Amino acid sequence: MTHIPGKPVAFEPPGEWRTSQHACRKCRSANVAVRTHQSSCGGWEDDEFRCNSCGLTWWVDGIDS
């Protein structure tokens, strides 16, 4: 956890898992879920992918403002 003295850091829980159009990088299964993580200030947005077949997880960094 990041701490800035005198100022609490806001935390936004990640969104819900939804079906992805991407195939798994390891097993090529189409059974992949994705959820988007966003900063509370809107400065960044990253996608987390999870294969429901083999369990592989990976991230794709979004555009940072």
PDBQT receptor file of N, H, CA, C and O in Angstrom, charges set to zero:
ATOM      1  N   MET A   1       0.836  -1.178   0.000  1.00  0.00    +0.000 N 
ATOM      2  CA  MET A   1       0.000   0.000   0.000  1.00  0.00    +0.000 C 
ATOM      3  C   MET A   1       0.880   1.239   0.000  1.00  0.00    +0.000 C 
ATOM      4  O   MET A   1       1.856   1.319   0.745  1.00  0.00    +0.000 OA
ATOM      5  N   THR A   2       0.539   2.174  -0.814  1.00  0.00    +0.000 N 
ATOM      6  H   THR A   2      -0.254   2.109  -1.420  1.00  0.00    +0.000 HD
ATOM      7  CA  THR A   2       1.267   3.429  -0.887  1.00  0.00    +0.000 C 
ATOM      8  C   THR A   2       0.729   4.376   0.176  1.00  0.00    +0.000 C 
ATOM      9  O   THR A   2      -0.480   4.455   0.394  1.00  0.00    +0.000 OA
ATOM     10  N   HIS A   3       1.630   5.090   0.831  1.00  0.00    +0.000 N 
ATOM     11  H   HIS A   3       2.612   5.026   0.653  1.00  0.00    +0.000 HD
ATOM     12  CA  HIS A   3       1.205   6.030   1.872  1.00  0.00    +0.000 C 
ATOM     13  C   HIS A   3       1.842   7.388   1.617  1.00  0.00    +0.000 C 
ATOM     14  O   HIS A   3       3.057   7.509   1.458  1.00  0.00    +0.000 OA
ATOM     15  N   ILE A   4       0.999   8.394   1.583  1.00  0.00    +0.000 N 
ATOM     16  H   ILE A   4       0.012   8.297   1.712  1.00  0.00    +0.000 HD
ATOM     17  CA  ILE A   4       1.464   9.766   1.485  1.00  0.00    +0.000 C 
ATOM     18  C   ILE A   4       1.116  10.405   2.829  1.00  0.00    +0.000 C 
ATOM     19  O   ILE A   4      -0.061  10.489   3.179  1.00  0.00    +0.000 OA
ATOM     20  N   PRO A   5       2.105  10.851   3.579  1.00  0.00    +0.000 N 
ATOM     21  CA  PRO A   5       1.821  11.391   4.911  1.00  0.00    +0.000 C 
ATOM     22  C   PRO A   5       0.743  12.470   4.888  1.00  0.00    +0.000 C 
ATOM     23  O   PRO A   5       0.818  13.434   4.125  1.00  0.00    +0.000 OA
ATOM     24  N   GLY A   6      -0.270  12.281   5.752  1.00  0.00    +0.000 N 
ATOM     25  H   GLY A   6      -0.331  11.498   6.371  1.00  0.00    +0.000 HD
ATOM     26  CA  GLY A   6      -1.331  13.272   5.886  1.00  0.00    +0.000 C 
ATOM     27  C   GLY A   6      -2.432  13.191   4.850  1.00  0.00    +0.000 C 
ATOM     28  O   GLY A   6      -3.404  13.943   4.927  1.00  0.00    +0.000 OA
ATOM     29  N   LYS A   7      -2.304  12.292   3.877  1.00  0.00    +0.000 N 
ATOM     30  H   LYS A   7      -1.514  11.681   3.814  1.00  0.00    +0.000 HD
ATOM     31  CA  LYS A   7      -3.317  12.199   2.829  1.00  0.00    +0.000 C 
ATOM     32  C   LYS A   7      -3.595  10.728   2.513  1.00  0.00    +0.000 C 
ATOM     33  O   LYS A   7      -2.719  10.054   1.973  1.00  0.00    +0.000 OA
ATOM     34  N   PRO A   8      -4.790  10.204   2.833  1.00  0.00    +0.000 N 
ATOM     35  CA  PRO A   8      -5.085   8.805   2.541  1.00  0.00    +0.000 C 
ATOM     36  C   PRO A   8      -5.188   8.556   1.033  1.00  0.00    +0.000 C 
ATOM     37  O   PRO A   8      -5.586   9.438   0.271  1.00  0.00    +0.000 OA
ATOM     38  N   VAL A   9      -4.826   7.353   0.624  1.00  0.00    +0.000 N 
ATOM     39  H   VAL A   9      -4.502   6.637   1.243  1.00  0.00    +0.000 HD
ATOM     40  CA  VAL A   9      -4.878   6.972  -0.777  1.00  0.00    +0.000 C 
ATOM     41  C   VAL A   9      -6.238   6.324  -1.047  1.00  0.00    +0.000 C 
ATOM     42  O   VAL A   9      -6.629   5.379  -0.362  1.00  0.00    +0.000 OA
ATOM     43  N   ALA A  10      -6.948   6.835  -2.041  1.00  0.00    +0.000 N 
ATOM     44  H   ALA A  10      -6.630   7.603  -2.597  1.00  0.00    +0.000 HD
ATOM     45  CA  ALA A  10      -8.254   6.284  -2.400  1.00  0.00    +0.000 C 
ATOM     46  C   ALA A  10      -8.072   4.970  -3.147  1.00  0.00    +0.000 C 
ATOM     47  O   ALA A  10      -7.144   4.830  -3.943  1.00  0.00    +0.000 OA
ATOM     48  N   PHE A  11      -8.951   4.009  -2.895  1.00  0.00    +0.000 N 
ATOM     49  H   PHE A  11      -9.705   4.123  -2.249  1.00  0.00    +0.000 HD
ATOM     50  CA  PHE A  11      -8.886   2.714  -3.567  1.00  0.00    +0.000 C 
ATOM     51  C   PHE A  11     -10.230   2.405  -4.187  1.00  0.00    +0.000 C 
ATOM     52  O   PHE A  11     -11.260   2.448  -3.515  1.00  0.00    +0.000 OA
ATOM     53  N   GLU A  12     -10.217   2.097  -5.461  1.00  0.00    +0.000 N 
ATOM     54  H   GLU A  12      -9.381   2.063  -6.008  1.00  0.00    +0.000 HD
ATOM     55  CA  GLU A  12     -11.427   1.682  -6.166  1.00  0.00    +0.000 C 
ATOM     56  C   GLU A  12     -11.299   0.189  -6.452  1.00  0.00    +0.000 C 
ATOM     57  O   GLU A  12     -10.362  -0.216  -7.139  1.00  0.00    +0.000 OA
ATOM     58  N   PRO A  13     -12.218  -0.648  -5.944  1.00  0.00    +0.000 N 
ATOM     59  CA  PRO A  13     -12.115  -2.069  -6.253  1.00  0.00    +0.000 C 
ATOM     60  C   PRO A  13     -12.280  -2.318  -7.747  1.00  0.00    +0.000 C 
ATOM     61  O   PRO A  13     -12.985  -1.571  -8.426  1.00  0.00    +0.000 OA
ATOM     62  N   PRO A  14     -11.633  -3.369  -8.268  1.00  0.00    +0.000 N 
ATOM     63  CA  PRO A  14     -11.740  -3.654  -9.700  1.00  0.00    +0.000 C 
ATOM     64  C   PRO A  14     -13.170  -4.002 -10.100  1.00  0.00    +0.000 C 
ATOM     65  O   PRO A  14     -13.991  -4.397  -9.272  1.00  0.00    +0.000 OA
ATOM     66  N   GLY A  15     -13.438  -3.845 -11.374  1.00  0.00    +0.000 N 
ATOM     67  H   GLY A  15     -12.771  -3.524 -12.047  1.00  0.00    +0.000 HD
ATOM     68  CA  GLY A  15     -14.757  -4.165 -11.903  1.00  0.00    +0.000 C 
ATOM     69  C   GLY A  15     -15.013  -5.664 -11.924  1.00  0.00    +0.000 C 
ATOM     70  O   GLY A  15     -14.154  -6.461 -11.549  1.00  0.00    +0.000 OA
ATOM     71  N   GLU A  16     -16.188  -6.027 -12.362  1.00  0.00    +0.000 N 
ATOM     72  H   GLU A  16     -16.886  -5.380 -12.667  1.00  0.00    +0.000 HD
ATOM     73  CA  GLU A  16     -16.586  -7.425 -12.449  1.00  0.00    +0.000 C 
ATOM     74  C   GLU A  16     -15.915  -8.114 -13.645  1.00  0.00    +0.000 C 
ATOM     75  O   GLU A  16     -15.601  -7.473 -14.648  1.00  0.00    +0.000 OA
ATOM     76  N   TRP A  17     -15.707  -9.407 -13.522  1.00  0.00    +0.000 N 
ATOM     77  H   TRP A  17     -15.962  -9.928 -12.707  1.00  0.00    +0.000 HD
ATOM     78  CA  TRP A  17     -15.170 -10.185 -14.636  1.00  0.00    +0.000 C 
ATOM     79  C   TRP A  17     -16.217 -10.253 -15.739  1.00  0.00    +0.000 C 
ATOM     80  O   TRP A  17     -17.406 -10.425 -15.469  1.00  0.00    +0.000 OA
ATOM     81  N   ARG A  18     -15.771 -10.116 -16.980  1.00  0.00    +0.000 N 
ATOM     82  H   ARG A  18     -14.806  -9.976 -17.200  1.00  0.00    +0.000 HD
ATOM     83  CA  ARG A  18     -16.661 -10.246 -18.141  1.00  0.00    +0.000 C 
ATOM     84  C   ARG A  18     -15.957 -11.085 -19.205  1.00  0.00    +0.000 C 
ATOM     85  O   ARG A  18     -14.740 -11.261 -19.156  1.00  0.00    +0.000 OA
ATOM     86  N   THR A  19     -16.707 -11.590 -20.144  1.00  0.00    +0.000 N 
ATOM     87  H   THR A  19     -17.696 -11.447 -20.183  1.00  0.00    +0.000 HD
ATOM     88  CA  THR A  19     -16.161 -12.444 -21.193  1.00  0.00    +0.000 C 
ATOM     89  C   THR A  19     -15.279 -11.632 -22.135  1.00  0.00    +0.000 C 
ATOM     90  O   THR A  19     -15.624 -10.516 -22.523  1.00  0.00    +0.000 OA
ATOM     91  N   SER A  20     -14.139 -12.208 -22.495  1.00  0.00    +0.000 N 
ATOM     92  H   SER A  20     -13.859 -13.115 -22.180  1.00  0.00    +0.000 HD
ATOM     93  CA  SER A  20     -13.199 -11.536 -23.394  1.00  0.00    +0.000 C 
ATOM     94  C   SER A  20     -13.245 -12.158 -24.780  1.00  0.00    +0.000 C 
ATOM     95  O   SER A  20     -13.619 -13.320 -24.938  1.00  0.00    +0.000 OA
ATOM     96  N   GLN A  21     -12.864 -11.380 -25.775  1.00  0.00    +0.000 N 
ATOM     97  H   GLN A  21     -12.560 -10.436 -25.647  1.00  0.00    +0.000 HD
ATOM     98  CA  GLN A  21     -12.778 -11.872 -27.143  1.00  0.00    +0.000 C 
ATOM     99  C   GLN A  21     -11.394 -12.443 -27.441  1.00  0.00    +0.000 C 
ATOM    100  O   GLN A  21     -11.178 -12.986 -28.525  1.00  0.00    +0.000 OA
ATOM    101  N   HIS A  22     -10.451 -12.331 -26.502  1.00  0.00    +0.000 N 
ATOM    102  H   HIS A  22     -10.626 -11.890 -25.622  1.00  0.00    +0.000 HD
ATOM    103  CA  HIS A  22      -9.085 -12.802 -26.702  1.00  0.00    +0.000 C 
ATOM    104  C   HIS A  22      -8.953 -14.281 -26.348  1.00  0.00    +0.000 C 
ATOM    105  O   HIS A  22      -9.681 -14.793 -25.498  1.00  0.00    +0.000 OA
ATOM    106  N   ALA A  23      -8.032 -14.952 -26.998  1.00  0.00    +0.000 N 
ATOM    107  H   ALA A  23      -7.440 -14.537 -27.689  1.00  0.00    +0.000 HD
ATOM    108  CA  ALA A  23      -7.717 -16.334 -26.673  1.00  0.00    +0.000 C 
ATOM    109  C   ALA A  23      -6.581 -16.354 -25.646  1.00  0.00    +0.000 C 
ATOM    110  O   ALA A  23      -5.801 -15.406 -25.561  1.00  0.00    +0.000 OA
ATOM    111  N   CYS A  24      -6.494 -17.423 -24.878  1.00  0.00    +0.000 N 
ATOM    112  H   CYS A  24      -7.128 -18.193 -24.947  1.00  0.00    +0.000 HD
ATOM    113  CA  CYS A  24      -5.433 -17.571 -23.889  1.00  0.00    +0.000 C 
ATOM    114  C   CYS A  24      -4.074 -17.628 -24.587  1.00  0.00    +0.000 C 
ATOM    115  O   CYS A  24      -3.936 -18.244 -25.644  1.00  0.00    +0.000 OA
ATOM    116  N   ARG A  25      -3.072 -16.981 -23.985  1.00  0.00    +0.000 N 
ATOM    117  H   ARG A  25      -3.185 -16.481 -23.126  1.00  0.00    +0.000 HD
ATOM    118  CA  ARG A  25      -1.723 -16.960 -24.551  1.00  0.00    +0.000 C 
ATOM    119  C   ARG A  25      -1.013 -18.300 -24.398  1.00  0.00    +0.000 C 
ATOM    120  O   ARG A  25      -0.077 -18.591 -25.143  1.00  0.00    +0.000 OA
ATOM    121  N   LYS A  26      -1.445 -19.112 -23.447  1.00  0.00    +0.000 N 
ATOM    122  H   LYS A  26      -2.205 -18.875 -22.842  1.00  0.00    +0.000 HD
ATOM    123  CA  LYS A  26      -0.775 -20.383 -23.175  1.00  0.00    +0.000 C 
ATOM    124  C   LYS A  26      -1.465 -21.562 -23.862  1.00  0.00    +0.000 C 
ATOM    125  O   LYS A  26      -0.831 -22.301 -24.615  1.00  0.00    +0.000 OA
ATOM    126  N   CYS A  27      -2.776 -21.740 -23.599  1.00  0.00    +0.000 N 
ATOM    127  H   CYS A  27      -3.291 -21.140 -22.987  1.00  0.00    +0.000 HD
ATOM    128  CA  CYS A  27      -3.467 -22.931 -24.107  1.00  0.00    +0.000 C 
ATOM    129  C   CYS A  27      -4.381 -22.643 -25.301  1.00  0.00    +0.000 C 
ATOM    130  O   CYS A  27      -4.979 -23.562 -25.860  1.00  0.00    +0.000 OA
ATOM    131  N   ARG A  28      -4.489 -21.379 -25.691  1.00  0.00    +0.000 N 
ATOM    132  H   ARG A  28      -4.004 -20.632 -25.237  1.00  0.00    +0.000 HD
ATOM    133  CA  ARG A  28      -5.309 -20.942 -26.838  1.00  0.00    +0.000 C 
ATOM    134  C   ARG A  28      -6.808 -21.161 -26.650  1.00  0.00    +0.000 C 
ATOM    135  O   ARG A  28      -7.563 -21.140 -27.622  1.00  0.00    +0.000 OA
ATOM    136  N   SER A  29      -7.243 -21.371 -25.404  1.00  0.00    +0.000 N 
ATOM    137  H   SER A  29      -6.629 -21.388 -24.615  1.00  0.00    +0.000 HD
ATOM    138  CA  SER A  29      -8.663 -21.530 -25.113  1.00  0.00    +0.000 C 
ATOM    139  C   SER A  29      -9.384 -20.205 -25.314  1.00  0.00    +0.000 C 
ATOM    140  O   SER A  29      -8.798 -19.139 -25.121  1.00  0.00    +0.000 OA
ATOM    141  N   ALA A  30     -10.647 -20.269 -25.698  1.00  0.00    +0.000 N 
ATOM    142  H   ALA A  30     -11.123 -21.135 -25.854  1.00  0.00    +0.000 HD
ATOM    143  CA  ALA A  30     -11.457 -19.067 -25.858  1.00  0.00    +0.000 C 
ATOM    144  C   ALA A  30     -12.206 -18.732 -24.564  1.00  0.00    +0.000 C 
ATOM    145  O   ALA A  30     -12.968 -17.766 -24.522  1.00  0.00    +0.000 OA
ATOM    146  N   ASN A  31     -11.993 -19.523 -23.515  1.00  0.00    +0.000 N 
ATOM    147  H   ASN A  31     -11.374 -20.308 -23.549  1.00  0.00    +0.000 HD
ATOM    148  CA  ASN A  31     -12.671 -19.351 -22.233  1.00  0.00    +0.000 C 
ATOM    149  C   ASN A  31     -11.867 -18.371 -21.360  1.00  0.00    +0.000 C 
ATOM    150  O   ASN A  31     -11.280 -18.770 -20.354  1.00  0.00    +0.000 OA
ATOM    151  N   VAL A  32     -11.844 -17.094 -21.749  1.00  0.00    +0.000 N 
ATOM    152  H   VAL A  32     -12.320 -16.769 -22.566  1.00  0.00    +0.000 HD
ATOM    153  CA  VAL A  32     -11.038 -16.070 -21.087  1.00  0.00    +0.000 C 
ATOM    154  C   VAL A  32     -11.952 -14.974 -20.551  1.00  0.00    +0.000 C 
ATOM    155  O   VAL A  32     -12.899 -14.554 -21.215  1.00  0.00    +0.000 OA
ATOM    156  N   ALA A  33     -11.645 -14.513 -19.320  1.00  0.00    +0.000 N 
ATOM    157  H   ALA A  33     -10.876 -14.854 -18.781  1.00  0.00    +0.000 HD
ATOM    158  CA  ALA A  33     -12.385 -13.422 -18.697  1.00  0.00    +0.000 C 
ATOM    159  C   ALA A  33     -11.449 -12.223 -18.553  1.00  0.00    +0.000 C 
ATOM    160  O   ALA A  33     -10.230 -12.379 -18.493  1.00  0.00    +0.000 OA
ATOM    161  N   VAL A  34     -12.036 -11.026 -18.498  1.00  0.00    +0.000 N 
ATOM    162  H   VAL A  34     -13.026 -10.900 -18.546  1.00  0.00    +0.000 HD
ATOM    163  CA  VAL A  34     -11.253  -9.793 -18.365  1.00  0.00    +0.000 C 
ATOM    164  C   VAL A  34     -11.966  -8.865 -17.390  1.00  0.00    +0.000 C 
ATOM    165  O   VAL A  34     -13.194  -8.856 -17.307  1.00  0.00    +0.000 OA
ATOM    166  N   ARG A  35     -11.176  -8.083 -16.651  1.00  0.00    +0.000 N 
ATOM    167  H   ARG A  35     -10.178  -8.091 -16.718  1.00  0.00    +0.000 HD
ATOM    168  CA  ARG A  35     -11.738  -7.009 -15.842  1.00  0.00    +0.000 C 
ATOM    169  C   ARG A  35     -10.794  -5.825 -15.903  1.00  0.00    +0.000 C 
ATOM    170  O   ARG A  35      -9.585  -5.983 -16.068  1.00  0.00    +0.000 OA
ATOM    171  N   THR A  36     -11.362  -4.635 -15.767  1.00  0.00    +0.000 N 
ATOM    172  H   THR A  36     -12.344  -4.506 -15.633  1.00  0.00    +0.000 HD
ATOM    173  CA  THR A  36     -10.598  -3.400 -15.909  1.00  0.00    +0.000 C 
ATOM    174  C   THR A  36     -10.350  -2.784 -14.541  1.00  0.00    +0.000 C 
ATOM    175  O   THR A  36     -11.264  -2.649 -13.727  1.00  0.00    +0.000 OA
ATOM    176  N   HIS A  37      -9.096  -2.412 -14.304  1.00  0.00    +0.000 N 
ATOM    177  H   HIS A  37      -8.353  -2.522 -14.964  1.00  0.00    +0.000 HD
ATOM    178  CA  HIS A  37      -8.702  -1.722 -13.077  1.00  0.00    +0.000 C 
ATOM    179  C   HIS A  37      -8.466  -0.261 -13.449  1.00  0.00    +0.000 C 
ATOM    180  O   HIS A  37      -7.770   0.032 -14.421  1.00  0.00    +0.000 OA
ATOM    181  N   GLN A  38      -9.052   0.663 -12.667  1.00  0.00    +0.000 N 
ATOM    182  H   GLN A  38      -9.618   0.426 -11.878  1.00  0.00    +0.000 HD
ATOM    183  CA  GLN A  38      -8.898   2.089 -12.919  1.00  0.00    +0.000 C 
ATOM    184  C   GLN A  38      -8.446   2.786 -11.643  1.00  0.00    +0.000 C 
ATOM    185  O   GLN A  38      -8.841   2.400 -10.543  1.00  0.00    +0.000 OA
ATOM    186  N   SER A  39      -7.622   3.807 -11.795  1.00  0.00    +0.000 N 
ATOM    187  H   SER A  39      -7.301   4.120 -12.689  1.00  0.00    +0.000 HD
ATOM    188  CA  SER A  39      -7.249   4.611 -10.638  1.00  0.00    +0.000 C 
ATOM    189  C   SER A  39      -8.415   5.515 -10.277  1.00  0.00    +0.000 C 
ATOM    190  O   SER A  39      -9.239   5.843 -11.131  1.00  0.00    +0.000 OA
ATOM    191  N   SER A  40      -8.485   5.917  -9.019  1.00  0.00    +0.000 N 
ATOM    192  H   SER A  40      -7.816   5.650  -8.325  1.00  0.00    +0.000 HD
ATOM    193  CA  SER A  40      -9.593   6.760  -8.576  1.00  0.00    +0.000 C 
ATOM    194  C   SER A  40      -9.558   8.131  -9.237  1.00  0.00    +0.000 C 
ATOM    195  O   SER A  40     -10.592   8.789  -9.347  1.00  0.00    +0.000 OA
ATOM    196  N   CYS A  41      -8.377   8.573  -9.679  1.00  0.00    +0.000 N 
ATOM    197  H   CYS A  41      -7.537   8.039  -9.590  1.00  0.00    +0.000 HD
ATOM    198  CA  CYS A  41      -8.269   9.889 -10.321  1.00  0.00    +0.000 C 
ATOM    199  C   CYS A  41      -8.428   9.799 -11.836  1.00  0.00    +0.000 C 
ATOM    200  O   CYS A  41      -8.455  10.827 -12.513  1.00  0.00    +0.000 OA
ATOM    201  N   GLY A  42      -8.534   8.581 -12.380  1.00  0.00    +0.000 N 
ATOM    202  H   GLY A  42      -8.512   7.747 -11.830  1.00  0.00    +0.000 HD
ATOM    203  CA  GLY A  42      -8.679   8.423 -13.821  1.00  0.00    +0.000 C 
ATOM    204  C   GLY A  42      -7.378   8.517 -14.582  1.00  0.00    +0.000 C 
ATOM    205  O   GLY A  42      -7.386   8.656 -15.805  1.00  0.00    +0.000 OA
ATOM    206  N   GLY A  43      -6.241   8.443 -13.874  1.00  0.00    +0.000 N 
ATOM    207  H   GLY A  43      -6.234   8.330 -12.880  1.00  0.00    +0.000 HD
ATOM    208  CA  GLY A  43      -4.933   8.585 -14.508  1.00  0.00    +0.000 C 
ATOM    209  C   GLY A  43      -4.459   7.363 -15.253  1.00  0.00    +0.000 C 
ATOM    210  O   GLY A  43      -3.596   7.475 -16.123  1.00  0.00    +0.000 OA
ATOM    211  N   TRP A  44      -5.002   6.184 -14.935  1.00  0.00    +0.000 N 
ATOM    212  H   TRP A  44      -5.703   6.094 -14.228  1.00  0.00    +0.000 HD
ATOM    213  CA  TRP A  44      -4.599   4.977 -15.656  1.00  0.00    +0.000 C 
ATOM    214  C   TRP A  44      -5.737   3.973 -15.664  1.00  0.00    +0.000 C 
ATOM    215  O   TRP A  44      -6.646   4.025 -14.836  1.00  0.00    +0.000 OA
ATOM    216  N   GLU A  45      -5.667   3.065 -16.614  1.00  0.00    +0.000 N 
ATOM    217  H   GLU A  45      -4.928   3.023 -17.287  1.00  0.00    +0.000 HD
ATOM    218  CA  GLU A  45      -6.661   2.010 -16.763  1.00  0.00    +0.000 C 
ATOM    219  C   GLU A  45      -5.951   0.796 -17.350  1.00  0.00    +0.000 C 
ATOM    220  O   GLU A  45      -5.393   0.873 -18.444  1.00  0.00    +0.000 OA
ATOM    221  N   ASP A  46      -5.968  -0.334 -16.623  1.00  0.00    +0.000 N 
ATOM    222  H   ASP A  46      -6.421  -0.397 -15.734  1.00  0.00    +0.000 HD
ATOM    223  CA  ASP A  46      -5.302  -1.560 -17.064  1.00  0.00    +0.000 C 
ATOM    224  C   ASP A  46      -6.300  -2.707 -17.086  1.00  0.00    +0.000 C 
ATOM    225  O   ASP A  46      -7.238  -2.737 -16.289  1.00  0.00    +0.000 OA
ATOM    226  N   ASP A  47      -6.098  -3.656 -18.004  1.00  0.00    +0.000 N 
ATOM    227  H   ASP A  47      -5.336  -3.632 -18.651  1.00  0.00    +0.000 HD
ATOM    228  CA  ASP A  47      -6.963  -4.825 -18.101  1.00  0.00    +0.000 C 
ATOM    229  C   ASP A  47      -6.239  -6.053 -17.565  1.00  0.00    +0.000 C 
ATOM    230  O   ASP A  47      -5.073  -6.284 -17.884  1.00  0.00    +0.000 OA
ATOM    231  N   GLU A  48      -6.937  -6.837 -16.749  1.00  0.00    +0.000 N 
ATOM    232  H   GLU A  48      -7.884  -6.649 -16.490  1.00  0.00    +0.000 HD
ATOM    233  CA  GLU A  48      -6.426  -8.090 -16.214  1.00  0.00    +0.000 C 
ATOM    234  C   GLU A  48      -7.195  -9.227 -16.890  1.00  0.00    +0.000 C 
ATOM    235  O   GLU A  48      -8.425  -9.257 -16.855  1.00  0.00    +0.000 OA
ATOM    236  N   PHE A  49      -6.473 -10.149 -17.498  1.00  0.00    +0.000 N 
ATOM    237  H   PHE A  49      -5.474 -10.125 -17.527  1.00  0.00    +0.000 HD
ATOM    238  CA  PHE A  49      -7.088 -11.276 -18.185  1.00  0.00    +0.000 C 
ATOM    239  C   PHE A  49      -6.850 -12.550 -17.378  1.00  0.00    +0.000 C 
ATOM    240  O   PHE A  49      -5.807 -12.698 -16.742  1.00  0.00    +0.000 OA
ATOM    241  N   ARG A  50      -7.818 -13.470 -17.404  1.00  0.00    +0.000 N 
ATOM    242  H   ARG A  50      -8.665 -13.349 -17.921  1.00  0.00    +0.000 HD
ATOM    243  CA  ARG A  50      -7.699 -14.748 -16.706  1.00  0.00    +0.000 C 
ATOM    244  C   ARG A  50      -8.297 -15.855 -17.575  1.00  0.00    +0.000 C 
ATOM    245  O   ARG A  50      -9.445 -15.769 -18.009  1.00  0.00    +0.000 OA
ATOM    246  N   CYS A  51      -7.490 -16.902 -17.822  1.00  0.00    +0.000 N 
ATOM    247  H   CYS A  51      -6.557 -16.972 -17.470  1.00  0.00    +0.000 HD
ATOM    248  CA  CYS A  51      -7.984 -18.058 -18.571  1.00  0.00    +0.000 C 
ATOM    249  C   CYS A  51      -8.692 -18.983 -17.588  1.00  0.00    +0.000 C 
ATOM    250  O   CYS A  51      -8.099 -19.414 -16.599  1.00  0.00    +0.000 OA
ATOM    251  N   ASN A  52      -9.943 -19.283 -17.856  1.00  0.00    +0.000 N 
ATOM    252  H   ASN A  52     -10.424 -18.932 -18.659  1.00  0.00    +0.000 HD
ATOM    253  CA  ASN A  52     -10.716 -20.168 -16.989  1.00  0.00    +0.000 C 
ATOM    254  C   ASN A  52     -10.398 -21.633 -17.240  1.00  0.00    +0.000 C 
ATOM    255  O   ASN A  52     -10.850 -22.495 -16.486  1.00  0.00    +0.000 OA
ATOM    256  N   SER A  53      -9.633 -21.935 -18.281  1.00  0.00    +0.000 N 
ATOM    257  H   SER A  53      -9.266 -21.235 -18.893  1.00  0.00    +0.000 HD
ATOM    258  CA  SER A  53      -9.265 -23.317 -18.583  1.00  0.00    +0.000 C 
ATOM    259  C   SER A  53      -7.963 -23.728 -17.898  1.00  0.00    +0.000 C 
ATOM    260  O   SER A  53      -7.918 -24.755 -17.220  1.00  0.00    +0.000 OA
ATOM    261  N   CYS A  54      -6.901 -22.931 -18.070  1.00  0.00    +0.000 N 
ATOM    262  H   CYS A  54      -6.937 -22.097 -18.621  1.00  0.00    +0.000 HD
ATOM    263  CA  CYS A  54      -5.593 -23.305 -17.519  1.00  0.00    +0.000 C 
ATOM    264  C   CYS A  54      -5.163 -22.454 -16.325  1.00  0.00    +0.000 C 
ATOM    265  O   CYS A  54      -4.183 -22.788 -15.659  1.00  0.00    +0.000 OA
ATOM    266  N   GLY A  55      -5.880 -21.356 -16.040  1.00  0.00    +0.000 N 
ATOM    267  H   GLY A  55      -6.676 -21.085 -16.581  1.00  0.00    +0.000 HD
ATOM    268  CA  GLY A  55      -5.578 -20.538 -14.880  1.00  0.00    +0.000 C 
ATOM    269  C   GLY A  55      -4.552 -19.439 -15.102  1.00  0.00    +0.000 C 
ATOM    270  O   GLY A  55      -4.229 -18.713 -14.162  1.00  0.00    +0.000 OA
ATOM    271  N   LEU A  56      -4.031 -19.293 -16.310  1.00  0.00    +0.000 N 
ATOM    272  H   LEU A  56      -4.293 -19.883 -17.074  1.00  0.00    +0.000 HD
ATOM    273  CA  LEU A  56      -3.051 -18.248 -16.601  1.00  0.00    +0.000 C 
ATOM    274  C   LEU A  56      -3.694 -16.876 -16.431  1.00  0.00    +0.000 C 
ATOM    275  O   LEU A  56      -4.831 -16.662 -16.854  1.00  0.00    +0.000 OA
ATOM    276  N   THR A  57      -2.963 -15.944 -15.810  1.00  0.00    +0.000 N 
ATOM    277  H   THR A  57      -2.040 -16.118 -15.467  1.00  0.00    +0.000 HD
ATOM    278  CA  THR A  57      -3.408 -14.561 -15.739  1.00  0.00    +0.000 C 
ATOM    279  C   THR A  57      -2.337 -13.664 -16.349  1.00  0.00    +0.000 C 
ATOM    280  O   THR A  57      -1.145 -13.942 -16.219  1.00  0.00    +0.000 OA
ATOM    281  N   TRP A  58      -2.756 -12.592 -17.012  1.00  0.00    +0.000 N 
ATOM    282  H   TRP A  58      -3.725 -12.367 -17.117  1.00  0.00    +0.000 HD
ATOM    283  CA  TRP A  58      -1.825 -11.620 -17.572  1.00  0.00    +0.000 C 
ATOM    284  C   TRP A  58      -2.499 -10.259 -17.617  1.00  0.00    +0.000 C 
ATOM    285  O   TRP A  58      -3.724 -10.151 -17.564  1.00  0.00    +0.000 OA
ATOM    286  N   TRP A  59      -1.674  -9.223 -17.715  1.00  0.00    +0.000 N 
ATOM    287  H   TRP A  59      -0.679  -9.311 -17.758  1.00  0.00    +0.000 HD
ATOM    288  CA  TRP A  59      -2.133  -7.842 -17.724  1.00  0.00    +0.000 C 
ATOM    289  C   TRP A  59      -1.790  -7.164 -19.030  1.00  0.00    +0.000 C 
ATOM    290  O   TRP A  59      -0.778  -7.471 -19.659  1.00  0.00    +0.000 OA
ATOM    291  N   VAL A  60      -2.646  -6.235 -19.430  1.00  0.00    +0.000 N 
ATOM    292  H   VAL A  60      -3.468  -5.985 -18.919  1.00  0.00    +0.000 HD
ATOM    293  CA  VAL A  60      -2.379  -5.360 -20.566  1.00  0.00    +0.000 C 
ATOM    294  C   VAL A  60      -2.514  -3.944 -20.053  1.00  0.00    +0.000 C 
ATOM    295  O   VAL A  60      -3.595  -3.527 -19.636  1.00  0.00    +0.000 OA
ATOM    296  N   ASP A  61      -1.412  -3.199 -20.081  1.00  0.00    +0.000 N 
ATOM    297  H   ASP A  61      -0.534  -3.538 -20.420  1.00  0.00    +0.000 HD
ATOM    298  CA  ASP A  61      -1.432  -1.821 -19.617  1.00  0.00    +0.000 C 
ATOM    299  C   ASP A  61      -2.169  -0.943 -20.608  1.00  0.00    +0.000 C 
ATOM    300  O   ASP A  61      -1.949  -1.027 -21.816  1.00  0.00    +0.000 OA
ATOM    301  N   GLY A  62      -3.042  -0.102 -20.087  1.00  0.00    +0.000 N 
ATOM    302  H   GLY A  62      -3.221  -0.034 -19.106  1.00  0.00    +0.000 HD
ATOM    303  CA  GLY A  62      -3.774   0.845 -20.912  1.00  0.00    +0.000 C 
ATOM    304  C   GLY A  62      -2.973   2.126 -21.079  1.00  0.00    +0.000 C 
ATOM    305  O   GLY A  62      -1.834   2.231 -20.624  1.00  0.00    +0.000 OA
ATOM    306  N   ILE A  63      -3.580   3.078 -21.728  1.00  0.00    +0.000 N 
ATOM    307  H   ILE A  63      -4.505   2.992 -22.097  1.00  0.00    +0.000 HD
ATOM    308  CA  ILE A  63      -2.937   4.372 -21.932  1.00  0.00    +0.000 C 
ATOM    309  C   ILE A  63      -2.996   5.143 -20.623  1.00  0.00    +0.000 C 
ATOM    310  O   ILE A  63      -4.065   5.288 -20.030  1.00  0.00    +0.000 OA
ATOM    311  N   ASP A  64      -1.841   5.640 -20.170  1.00  0.00    +0.000 N 
ATOM    312  H   ASP A  64      -0.973   5.522 -20.652  1.00  0.00    +0.000 HD
ATOM    313  CA  ASP A  64      -1.777   6.460 -18.957  1.00  0.00    +0.000 C 
ATOM    314  C   ASP A  64      -1.899   7.917 -19.361  1.00  0.00    +0.000 C 
ATOM    315  O   ASP A  64      -1.261   8.383 -20.304  1.00  0.00    +0.000 OA
ATOM    316  N   SER A  65      -2.731   8.614 -18.623  1.00  0.00    +0.000 N 
ATOM    317  H   SER A  65      -3.250   8.236 -17.856  1.00  0.00    +0.000 HD
ATOM    318  CA  SER A  65      -2.918  10.052 -18.933  1.00  0.00    +0.000 C 
ATOM    319  C   SER A  65      -1.752  10.870 -18.472  1.00  0.00    +0.000 C 
ATOM    320  O   SER A  65      -1.743  12.088 -18.652  1.00  0.00    +0.000 OA
TER     321      SER A  65
